Amino acid sequence: MKETVVIVAGAGPTGISTSGCLNLQSIPHILLEREDIYCPIWTKKSYDRLHLHLAKQFCELPHMPFPDSYPTYVPRKLFVQYLDDYVTQFNVNPVYNRSIESAAYDKVAGKWFVKARNLKTDEVEEYMSTFLVVATGETTDPFVPEIKGIESFKGEVLHSTKYKTGEPFGNKSVMVVGCGNSGMEIAYDLSNFGAKTSIIIRNPTHVMTRWMAYVGLSLFKYLPYELVDEIVLSLSKLWYGDMSKCGIKRPQEGPFAMKDKYGKYPVVDVGTIGKIKSGEIQVLPGISSVEGDEVIFTDGKSYQFDVILFATGFHRVTKKWLKDDDELLGEDGIAKQSYPNHWKGKNGLYCAGLARKGLYGSGVDGQNIANDIKKYCELPLPPPPTATCNCPIFLK
């Protein structure tokens, strides 16, 4: 069994920043990562044209600002370079190919006992620590909804984590399922490469430009959420007008309120709405069923497609392996308490990057956790228990 002070689960951006902050405090720890590389969503599971949807100052990791030479909205390749530099500068060394199967707290020992399977050898390894940090991220396991008859589809089916560029799909009929930021941007990319693109938009969705998102995040320093939501929503209405004619309705709640309550991010438009309005991208309702290469929709219409691409997000399995936690994380693997009071639980349990904030604000979690653990490490040790014995030789 390997023993350390802290075990960090997950080497995504928040995991590596937590590790970096622990290293700055000289706190021994082990960083476990299921994949064979850190930040796998960014390094190998993102599409080529992806940029940070927020301005770079809102996405910096602790103790390392973006270089001045980087553009305001950082492209994927430069962000991966930034992550590489961060890992090097702060001596972050994840242990790869370790899938955690259980993490339980022993009250008698006052320790966390973690079992992780080595995916290379298939052996189960055991770890022990005083503190456990869950930094597995909001985007962990790809989610694909169940659709009646999907197994009969004759074309290609893939999740957005397998999509790189629209080039292989030119002149093909592609249906994108999911209208979040990834779905919207992938639809735009497909259309640019000549694909006959459709996108499923079932629920009301907030849409804003990058500059609207920047204004909103900047105003949080001075104004309450409700007022910021009203301002950004008004700007969106002025900029985009009534989008219901092209199949997009706005929710009743504000964009930032929905993100905090339900984890539903507003769409930061990169040009998709213009293509929808011009008819280059077709908006379709929910899917009823699939029959061969034909998809039947809830309005009774049907269309044929060559490709179905699921941009339906992710789900988290954290609660399947995390034992002895009733207060920190919900069944969905997201922090129960609202930001910024979400990161600390009981018995040395913490979470980082699980407050539905994405990169924005998650870097602060690592700093808070490292500082909090440092305080515990500096506390004086309790005196040893006084020995008592009823043996006559000691009673004389």
Number of C-alpha atoms within 10 A of each C-alpha: 10 11 17 15 17 24 25 25 26 30 28 25 29 29 32 28 30 32 31 26 25 23 16 14 14 11 16 14 21 22 22 24 26 22 17 14 16 26 22 18 17 18 18 15 15 19 22 16 14 19 19 16 21 19 19 19 12 17 22 20 26 19 13 13 13 17 9 7 6 13 12 15 17 20 16 18 15 14 20 17 12 20 21 15 13 21 19 12 11 18 14 23 17 24 18 19 19 25 20 23 15 17 23 17 23 12 10 6 9 13 19 25 22 24 19 22 18 17 15 10 8 12 11 15 16 16 16 22 22 20 23 27 24 22 29 26 28 21 15 17 13 15 16 16 9 8 11 12 13 16 11 12 18 14 14 12 15 14 18 22 20 13 16 17 16 21 14 12 18 16 15 17 18 25 27 27 27 22 25 21 19 22 24 24 22 28 31 25 24 25 23 16 16 17 23 21 28 23 26 22 22 18 15 14 19 24 27 21 20 18 12 18 21 15 14 22 18 13 17 13 9 8 12 10 18 13 14 22 21 16 16 24 22 12 15 18 14 10 13 13 10 14 15 10 8 15 18 19 17 18 12 10 14 20 27 24 16 18 16 15 11 10 16 16 20 20 23 22 18 17 14 21 20 14 15 21 15 11 13 19 22 19 20 20 18 16 19 16 17 20 16 15 17 17 20 17 17 13 11 9 12 16 12 16 21 18 20 22 23 25 27 19 22 13 15 18 13 24 18 13 15 19 13 16 16 13 12 18 23 14 13 13 22 23 24 18 16 14 16 11 12 20 27 20 19 12 17 19 21 24 28 31 29 25 29 22 15 18 18 19 19 30 25 21 29 28 22 17 21 21 15 13 19 15 9 11 12 8 8 7 8 6 6 6 6 5 5 8 8 7 8 7 7 8 8 5
